[in-house]
Amino acid sequence: SFRRSNVSPRFLHSNSTSHTWPFGAIAMLIDNAYDPDVSAKQFWIDKTVVKDQDCLTFMDNGYGLDLRTMHKMLSFGFSDKTTVKGVQPIGIYGNGFKSGSMRLGKDAIVFSKSKSTSCVGMLSQTYLEKIGAEQIIVPIVCFDQTKSDKHILDLMQ
């Protein structure tokens, strides 16, 4: 039997240190939204407070993510991004969202709506610490918009 390689939860923090400046992390998140396969025309950044905790929100009006693309975005080193009309995307290495979001905070919740699916994914150092995880676990829940009662739960490990 072969052993499968795991990714330690501590990697989320160490990976984020590639962004020495918080604005570099913000720039990475903005760049991802404007990649040609996402095609966002607008991008908003706001600060809000949830249960006495300061939170940054990032929102764009791009195409959105289905389960497959959400899973890849929250995985390490996977990217479906391709050149569109001669424009090469920035997010081709499959790491920018993870490094950028974890540089800005310990937790990221991703809400996305595409033509057929609404998805929620959670990349959370706090959650992983609380459950004593020895590898990164990323819960993702998707709802199929075309059927009223179908939902998909994916606990990515």
N, CA, C and O of each residue as an XYZ file, in Angstrom:
628
protein
N       0.843     -1.180      0.000
C       0.000      0.000      0.000
C       0.890      1.246      0.000
O       1.958      1.265      0.612
N       0.429      2.278     -0.695
C       1.179      3.536     -0.787
C       0.626      4.535      0.213
O      -0.583      4.618      0.426
N       1.521      5.288      0.820
C       1.097      6.375      1.700
C       0.817      7.605      0.849
O       1.547      7.913     -0.092
N      -0.241      8.286      1.198
C      -0.620      9.511      0.503
C      -0.024     10.699      1.255
O      -0.042     10.727      2.486
N       0.492     11.658      0.537
C       1.039     12.855      1.162
C      -0.101     13.702      1.717
O      -1.159     13.805      1.096
N       0.108     14.303      2.871
C      -0.876     15.179      3.499
C      -0.319     16.591      3.563
O       0.886     16.799      3.421
N      -1.200     17.557      3.776
C      -0.783     18.942      3.967
C      -1.170     19.334      5.386
O      -2.345     19.301      5.750
N      -0.177     19.703      6.179
C      -0.402     20.088      7.567
C      -1.162     21.412      7.636
O      -0.928     22.298      6.815
N      -2.077     21.560      8.612
C      -2.763     22.847      8.791
C      -1.799     24.016      9.009
O      -2.130     25.152      8.671
N      -0.617     23.758      9.565
C       0.367     24.826      9.775
C       0.842     25.425      8.448
O       1.338     26.551      8.407
N       0.684     24.656      7.363
C       1.087     25.147      6.043
C       0.284     26.368      5.626
O       0.792     27.213      4.889
N      -0.958     26.479      6.083
C      -1.779     27.639      5.710
C      -1.101     28.934      6.135
O      -1.084     29.910      5.384
N      -0.539     28.941      7.347
C       0.154     30.152      7.800
C       1.497     30.314      7.089
O       1.804     31.394      6.584
N       2.291     29.255      7.046
C       3.619     29.398      6.449
C       3.527     29.776      4.972
O       4.355     30.548      4.490
N       2.548     29.256      4.248
C       2.347     29.596      2.844
C       1.976     31.079      2.685
O       2.344     31.713      1.697
N       1.256     31.615      3.652
C       0.816     33.013      3.558
C       1.965     33.997      3.695
O       1.838     35.151      3.287
N       3.084     33.561      4.261
C       4.202     34.479      4.468
C       4.904     34.848      3.166
O       5.807     35.685      3.165
N       4.496     34.229      2.055
C       5.040     34.654      0.759
C       4.595     36.080      0.426
O       5.209     36.750     -0.405
N       3.524     36.536      1.079
C       3.070     37.926      0.923
C       3.616     38.721      2.108
O       3.050     38.686      3.201
N       4.710     39.431      1.886
C       5.301     40.191      2.989
C       4.471     41.416      3.335
O       4.578     41.945      4.441
N       3.664     41.862      2.421
C       2.874     43.083      2.576
C       1.411     42.718      2.394
O       1.074     42.059      1.411
N       0.519     43.125      3.311
C      -0.908     42.780      3.154
C      -1.504     43.234      1.827
O      -2.382     42.563      1.284
N      -1.038     44.369      1.296
C      -1.588     44.855      0.042
C      -1.208     43.957     -1.135
O      -1.912     43.930     -2.145
N      -0.106     43.226     -1.014
C       0.244     42.228     -2.027
C      -0.770     41.096     -2.040
O      -1.127     40.586     -3.102
N      -1.238     40.701     -0.846
C      -2.264     39.660     -0.735
C      -3.585     40.146     -1.322
O      -4.276     39.396     -2.010
N      -3.932     41.398     -1.049
C      -5.165     41.973     -1.611
C      -5.058     42.030     -3.138
O      -6.014     41.711     -3.845
N      -3.894     42.437     -3.637
C      -3.693     42.507     -5.088
C      -3.873     41.135     -5.730
O      -4.421     41.035     -6.828
N      -3.418     40.075     -5.058
C      -3.569     38.721     -5.591
C      -5.045     38.358     -5.723
O      -5.451     37.782     -6.732
N      -5.845     38.686     -4.722
C      -7.272     38.374     -4.762
C      -7.971     39.171     -5.873
O      -8.855     38.652     -6.555
N      -7.572     40.416     -6.043
C      -8.143     41.240     -7.117
C      -7.738     40.675     -8.482
O      -8.571     40.553     -9.380
N      -6.461     40.332     -8.632
C      -5.980     39.775     -9.898
C      -6.764     38.520    -10.285
O      -7.126     38.351    -11.450
N      -7.028     37.641     -9.316
C      -7.781     36.413     -9.604
C      -9.164     36.731    -10.159
O      -9.641     36.042    -11.061
N      -9.812     37.762     -9.633
C     -11.163     38.119    -10.089
C     -11.152     38.637    -11.523
O     -12.137     38.485    -12.246
N     -10.061     39.239    -11.930
C     -10.003     39.805    -13.272
C      -9.360     38.870    -14.297
O      -9.162     39.256    -15.449
N      -9.032     37.635    -13.881
C      -8.530     36.668    -14.856
C      -9.602     36.439    -15.923
O     -10.794     36.534    -15.629
N      -9.193     36.140    -17.152
C     -10.161     36.077    -18.252
C     -11.248     35.017    -18.097
O     -12.340     35.187    -18.641
N     -10.984     33.927    -17.372
C     -12.015     32.901    -17.215
C     -13.026     33.253    -16.122
O     -14.073     32.613    -16.019
N     -12.726     34.253    -15.317
C     -13.648     34.732    -14.286
C     -14.451     35.914    -14.827
O     -15.662     36.014    -14.630
N     -13.744     36.794    -15.506
C     -14.346     37.903    -16.237
C     -15.155     38.866    -15.382
O     -16.197     39.356    -15.819
N     -14.689     39.141    -14.168
C     -15.365     40.135    -13.330
C     -15.183     41.520    -13.942
O     -14.100     41.873    -14.407
N     -16.237     42.277    -13.932
C     -16.184     43.657    -14.412
C     -16.088     44.639    -13.253
O     -15.631     45.769    -13.419
N     -16.527     44.191    -12.068
C     -16.471     45.035    -10.873
C     -15.966     44.209     -9.693
O     -16.136     42.991     -9.647
N     -15.341     44.902     -8.742
C     -14.778     44.250     -7.559
C     -14.963     45.192     -6.374
O     -14.649     46.379     -6.467
N     -15.469     44.668     -5.265
C     -15.708     45.481     -4.078
C     -14.960     44.903     -2.888
O     -14.896     43.687     -2.707
N     -14.396     45.794     -2.078
C     -13.764     45.398     -0.813
C     -14.446     46.215      0.276
O     -14.618     47.427      0.142
N     -14.829     45.543      1.348
C     -15.502     46.230      2.441
C     -15.025     45.635      3.759
O     -14.484     44.530      3.795
N     -15.231     46.372      4.828
C     -14.942     45.893      6.178
C     -16.265     45.832      6.924
O     -17.071     46.760      6.861
N     -16.475     44.743      7.620
C     -17.680     44.586      8.420
C     -17.295     43.959      9.753
O     -16.163     43.505      9.919
N     -18.210     43.930     10.687
C     -17.971     43.316     11.995
C     -18.996     42.209     12.193
O     -20.199     42.430     12.060
N     -18.506     41.016     12.513
C     -19.368     39.869     12.790
C     -19.003     39.353     14.177
O     -17.876     38.909     14.398
N     -19.956     39.410     15.118
C     -19.729     38.976     16.510
C     -18.444     39.579     17.082
O     -17.580     38.861     17.585
N     -18.332     40.893     16.998
C     -17.194     41.663     17.514
C     -15.862     41.347     16.822
O     -14.800     41.694     17.340
N     -15.913     40.702     15.674
C     -14.694     40.367     14.929
C     -14.671     41.163     13.626
O     -15.607     41.093     12.829
N     -13.584     41.925     13.415
C     -13.441     42.655     12.157
C     -13.247     41.674     11.010
O     -12.465     40.729     11.122
N     -13.956     41.895      9.909
C     -13.882     41.016      8.742
C     -13.753     41.852      7.476
O     -14.381     42.902      7.344
N     -12.939     41.378      6.559
C     -12.862     41.977      5.235
C     -13.726     41.140      4.307
O     -13.724     39.911      4.386
N     -14.464     41.806      3.429
C     -15.235     41.087      2.424
C     -14.750     41.512      1.048
O     -14.498     42.690      0.793
N     -14.626     40.532      0.173
C     -14.213     40.750     -1.206
C     -15.322     40.186     -2.075
O     -15.726     39.039     -1.887
N     -15.820     40.964     -3.018
C     -16.916     40.505     -3.853
C     -16.660     40.948     -5.293
O     -16.197     42.060     -5.544
N     -16.973     40.052     -6.230
C     -16.869     40.420     -7.638
C     -18.117     39.946     -8.366
O     -18.929     39.204     -7.813
N     -18.261     40.376     -9.598
C     -19.415     39.967    -10.394
C     -18.983     39.078    -11.559
O     -19.495     39.198    -12.672
N     -18.025     38.180    -11.279
C     -17.556     37.236    -12.290
C     -18.525     36.078    -12.475
O     -19.651     36.111    -11.979
N     -18.077     35.055    -13.195
C     -18.927     33.935    -13.570
C     -19.342     33.038    -12.399
O     -20.359     32.351    -12.498
N     -18.597     33.024    -11.309
C     -18.930     32.174    -10.172
C     -18.301     30.794    -10.292
O     -17.748     30.429    -11.329
N     -18.400     30.033     -9.201
C     -17.770     28.715     -9.111
C     -18.827     27.634     -8.911
O     -19.765     27.809     -8.134
N     -18.668     26.517     -9.617
C     -19.480     25.340     -9.311
C     -18.651     24.462     -8.374
O     -17.559     24.858     -7.965
N     -19.154     23.279     -8.032
C     -18.439     22.414     -7.078
C     -17.030     22.087     -7.554
O     -16.082     22.151     -6.771
N     -16.884     21.740     -8.817
C     -15.567     21.345     -9.332
C     -14.572     22.500     -9.244
O     -13.441     22.305     -8.800
N     -14.976     23.692     -9.658
C     -14.050     24.825     -9.642
C     -13.807     25.328     -8.222
O     -12.704     25.778     -7.914
N     -14.817     25.262     -7.347
C     -14.619     25.625     -5.934
C     -13.613     24.665     -5.305
O     -12.710     25.092     -4.585
N     -13.768     23.372     -5.578
C     -12.861     22.355     -5.034
C     -11.432     22.615     -5.489
O     -10.500     22.534     -4.688
N     -11.254     22.926     -6.767
C      -9.902     23.210     -7.277
C      -9.346     24.497     -6.674
O      -8.166     24.561     -6.327
N     -10.192     25.526     -6.548
C      -9.709     26.787     -5.990
C      -9.238     26.619     -4.547
O      -8.277     27.265     -4.131
N      -9.905     25.760     -3.786
C      -9.543     25.553     -2.389
C      -8.519     24.433     -2.205
O      -8.143     24.121     -1.075
N      -8.065     23.826     -3.303
C      -6.998     22.830     -3.269
C      -5.670     23.536     -3.545
O      -5.650     24.693     -3.965
N      -4.583     22.845     -3.311
C      -3.264     23.445     -3.479
C      -2.620     22.980     -4.777
O      -2.472     21.782     -5.022
N      -2.239     23.952     -5.606
C      -1.510     23.649     -6.823
C      -2.358     23.232     -8.006
O      -1.812     22.823     -9.031
N      -3.684     23.323     -7.897
C      -4.557     22.971     -9.014
C      -5.138     24.245     -9.603
O      -5.555     25.145     -8.874
N      -5.161     24.312    -10.914
C      -5.744     25.467    -11.572
C      -6.256     25.056    -12.944
O      -5.562     24.372    -13.696
N      -7.471     25.476    -13.263
C      -8.049     25.256    -14.592
C      -7.873     26.474    -15.474
O      -8.334     26.475    -16.616
N      -7.224     27.504    -14.980
C      -7.153     28.765    -15.703
C      -6.362     28.603    -16.997
O      -5.289     28.000    -17.023
N      -6.921     29.156    -18.063
C      -6.289     29.067    -19.376
C      -6.278     30.448    -20.028
O      -7.005     31.357    -19.626
N      -5.447     30.571    -21.024
C      -5.382     31.813    -21.791
C      -6.675     31.977    -22.590
O      -7.115     31.044    -23.262
N      -7.279     33.153    -22.515
C      -8.511     33.454    -23.242
C      -8.249     34.676    -24.125
O      -7.884     35.743    -23.632
N      -8.438     34.508    -25.417
C      -8.227     35.595    -26.391
C      -6.860     36.252    -26.223
O      -6.731     37.474    -26.291
N      -5.841     35.417    -26.001
C      -4.473     35.901    -25.878
C      -4.103     36.479    -24.527
O      -2.960     36.891    -24.332
N      -5.044     36.523    -23.581
C      -4.760     37.069    -22.252
C      -4.461     35.904    -21.305
O      -5.331     35.081    -21.021
N      -3.212     35.849    -20.821
C      -2.829     34.777    -19.907
C      -3.264     35.148    -18.490
O      -2.999     36.262    -18.038
N      -3.930     34.229    -17.782
C      -4.379     34.534    -16.427
C      -3.210     34.606    -15.458
O      -2.153     34.018    -15.683
N      -3.428     35.344    -14.372
C      -2.413     35.422    -13.320
C      -2.473     34.165    -12.457
O      -1.439     33.638    -12.047
N      -3.693     33.684    -12.181
C      -3.865     32.574    -11.253
C      -3.630     31.207    -11.857
O      -4.513     30.352    -11.788
N      -2.453     30.967    -12.456
C      -2.208     29.680    -13.098
C      -1.527     28.664    -12.186
O      -1.411     27.494    -12.551
N      -1.076     29.088    -11.009
C      -0.321     28.176    -10.151
C      -1.167     27.509     -9.079
O      -0.704     26.569     -8.434
N      -2.382     27.968     -8.874
C      -3.261     27.325     -7.909
C      -2.882     27.571     -6.464
O      -3.082     26.702     -5.616
N      -2.332     28.751     -6.168
C      -1.931     29.039     -4.794
C      -2.357     30.418     -4.307
O      -2.407     30.636     -3.097
N      -2.660     31.341     -5.184
C      -2.885     32.736     -4.807
C      -4.011     32.961     -3.819
O      -3.847     33.729     -2.871
N      -5.168     32.304     -4.015
C      -6.266     32.504     -3.071
C      -5.872     32.040     -1.675
O      -6.134     32.735     -0.693
N      -5.247     30.875     -1.581
C      -4.872     30.340     -0.269
C      -3.836     31.222      0.418
O      -3.988     31.549      1.595
N      -2.787     31.610     -0.300
C      -1.749     32.432      0.320
C      -2.274     33.829      0.632
O      -1.987     34.375      1.697
N      -3.045     34.414     -0.291
C      -3.558     35.770     -0.081
C      -4.562     35.858      1.048
O      -4.455     36.733      1.908
N      -5.542     34.960      1.058
C      -6.574     35.020      2.099
C      -5.999     34.730      3.478
O      -6.386     35.367      4.458
N      -5.076     33.773      3.563
C      -4.509     33.427      4.868
C      -3.499     34.456      5.348
O      -3.168     34.477      6.533
N      -2.997     35.318      4.454
C      -2.143     36.434      4.870
C      -2.985     37.508      5.544
O      -2.509     38.214      6.433
N      -4.246     37.626      5.114
C      -5.118     38.674      5.642
C      -5.881     38.239      6.886
O      -6.315     39.090      7.662
N      -6.055     36.945      7.093
C      -6.787     36.459      8.260
C      -6.616     34.965      8.428
O      -6.018     34.298      7.583
N      -7.146     34.443      9.526
C      -7.020     33.008      9.800
C      -8.124     32.183      9.153
O      -8.028     30.957      9.089
N      -9.162     32.842      8.677
C     -10.321     32.118      8.170
C     -10.861     32.802      6.919
O     -10.861     34.029      6.814
N     -11.321     31.986      5.977
C     -11.955     32.509      4.765
C     -13.181     31.659      4.456
O     -13.108     30.431      4.410
N     -14.303     32.330      4.247
C     -15.520     31.656      3.806
C     -15.823     32.189      2.415
O     -15.889     33.400      2.205
N     -16.005     31.279      1.469
C     -16.233     31.647      0.081
C     -17.679     31.326     -0.279
O     -18.108     30.175     -0.193
N     -18.422     32.343     -0.681
C     -19.781     32.171     -1.180
C     -19.726     32.420     -2.681
O     -19.158     33.419     -3.121
N     -20.308     31.528     -3.469
C     -20.267     31.715     -4.904
C     -21.556     31.214     -5.537
O     -22.144     30.221     -5.108
N     -21.973     31.930     -6.564
C     -23.163     31.524     -7.309
C     -22.814     31.551     -8.785
O     -22.405     32.580     -9.322
N     -22.980     30.405     -9.436
C     -22.801     30.324    -10.879
C     -24.185     30.150    -11.504
O     -25.197     30.264    -10.813
N     -24.231     29.876    -12.796
C     -25.526     29.707    -13.459
C     -26.342     28.568    -12.850
O     -27.564     28.673    -12.744
N     -25.681     27.486    -12.452
C     -26.414     26.297    -12.008
C     -26.253     25.969    -10.528
O     -27.013     25.157    -10.002
N     -25.293     26.572     -9.845
C     -24.936     26.131     -8.501
C     -24.653     27.296     -7.562
O     -24.110     28.323     -7.971
N     -25.026     27.123     -6.300
C     -24.577     28.018     -5.228
C     -23.700     27.195     -4.302
O     -24.097     26.111     -3.877
N     -22.511     27.694     -3.983
C     -21.558     26.945     -3.167
C     -21.029     27.797     -2.017
O     -20.934     29.021     -2.113
N     -20.689     27.113     -0.930
C     -20.009     27.726      0.201
C     -18.821     26.829      0.536
O     -18.973     25.619      0.706
N     -17.650     27.428      0.627
C     -16.446     26.699      1.008
C     -15.769     27.407      2.166
O     -15.855     28.629      2.282
N     -15.089     26.644      3.031
C     -14.472     27.247      4.214
C     -13.025     26.788      4.346
O     -12.744     25.596      4.469
N     -12.119     27.751      4.318
C     -10.708     27.509      4.570
C     -10.413     28.190      5.908
O     -10.305     29.414      5.969
N     -10.281     27.405      6.976
C     -10.276     27.986      8.312
C      -9.204     27.380      9.209
O      -9.270     26.208      9.579
N      -8.217     28.202      9.551
C      -7.218     27.764     10.515
C      -7.852     27.569     11.897
O      -7.480     26.651     12.628
N      -8.812     28.434     12.251
C      -9.485     28.320     13.550
C     -10.205     26.979     13.671
O     -10.075     26.297     14.687
N     -10.961     26.597     12.643
C     -11.679     25.320     12.628
C     -10.703     24.152     12.760
O     -10.925     23.243     13.560
N      -9.626     24.174     11.978
C      -8.661     23.080     12.003
C      -7.989     22.956     13.369
O      -7.738     21.845     13.837
N      -7.698     24.088     14.011
C      -7.124     24.058     15.359
C      -8.121     23.482     16.358
O      -7.760     22.650     17.190
N      -9.371     23.921     16.277
C     -10.399     23.470     17.240
C     -10.660     21.977     17.163
O     -10.914     21.344     18.187
N     -10.602     21.399     15.962
C     -10.856     19.956     15.844
C      -9.570     19.137     15.948
O      -9.615     17.909     15.876
N      -8.435     19.797     16.115
C      -7.155     19.092     16.229
C      -6.762     18.368     14.949
O      -6.171     17.289     15.002
N      -7.081     18.944     13.816
C      -6.807     18.307     12.523
C      -5.310     18.140     12.300
O      -4.512     19.011     12.644
N      -4.952     17.011     11.723
C      -3.553     16.755     11.379
C      -3.294     16.978      9.896
O      -2.152     16.915      9.442
N      -4.345     17.235      9.154
C      -4.222     17.598      7.747
C      -5.312     18.616      7.424
O      -6.291     18.748      8.159
N      -5.132     19.322      6.332
C      -6.101     20.354      5.965
C      -7.392     19.698      5.483
O      -7.378     18.830      4.610
N      -8.494     20.125      6.061
C      -9.833     19.700      5.666
C     -10.578     20.964      5.258
O     -10.566     21.959      5.983
N     -11.221     20.925      4.103
C     -11.922     22.097      3.586
C     -13.371     21.719      3.299
O     -13.652     21.124      2.258
N     -14.307     22.053      4.206
C     -15.716     21.748      3.932
C     -16.264     22.614      2.798
O     -16.018     23.819      2.741
N     -17.006     21.977      1.903
C     -17.664     22.670      0.792
C     -19.089     22.138      0.693
O     -19.306     20.926      0.674
N     -20.047     23.036      0.631
C     -21.448     22.649      0.443
C     -21.948     23.368     -0.803
O     -21.780     24.580     -0.939
N     -22.567     22.608     -1.718
C     -23.112     23.195     -2.941
C     -24.581     22.828     -3.077
O     -25.003     21.729     -2.717
N     -25.338     23.760     -3.599
C     -26.764     23.555     -3.859
C     -26.987     23.696     -5.351
O     -26.610     24.703     -5.950
N     -27.592     22.701     -5.942
C     -27.913     22.722     -7.364
C     -29.128     23.615     -7.562
O     -30.204     23.321     -7.041
N     -28.970     24.696     -8.302
C     -30.051     25.654     -8.505
C     -31.124     25.130     -9.462
O     -32.230     25.668     -9.521
N     -30.784     24.064    -10.219
C     -31.740     23.555    -11.201
C     -32.724     22.563    -10.591
O     -33.756     22.264    -11.190
N     -32.407     22.048     -9.395
C     -33.305     21.113     -8.713
C     -33.531     21.638     -7.307
O     -32.578     22.030     -6.634
N     -34.754     21.652     -6.863
C     -35.079     22.313     -5.604
C     -34.585     21.573     -4.371
O     -34.453     22.196     -3.318
N     -34.305     20.275     -4.445
C     -33.970     19.537     -3.235
C     -32.579     18.911     -3.235
O     -32.262     18.147     -2.323
N     -31.747     19.206     -4.216
C     -30.453     18.551     -4.313
C     -29.341     19.433     -3.747
O     -29.215     20.603     -4.110
N     -28.547     18.862     -2.861
C     -27.360     19.551     -2.380
C     -26.215     18.560     -2.325
O     -26.434     17.351     -2.258
N     -25.009     19.065     -2.353
C     -23.823     18.231     -2.369
C     -22.910     18.705     -1.240
O     -22.646     19.901     -1.119
N     -22.430     17.784     -0.423
C     -21.481     18.104      0.631
C     -20.176     17.421      0.306
O     -20.150     16.212      0.073
N     -19.101     18.165      0.286
C     -17.802     17.627     -0.039
C     -16.849     18.040      1.086
O     -16.600     19.229      1.287
N     -16.328     17.072      1.804
C     -15.298     17.355      2.804
C     -13.974     17.002      2.180
O     -13.536     15.852      2.234
N     -13.342     17.979      1.593
C     -12.099     17.769      0.883
C     -10.978     17.539      1.874
O     -10.801     18.313      2.814
N     -10.219     16.470      1.662
C      -9.049     16.200      2.518
C      -7.841     15.982      1.663
O      -6.752     15.740      2.183
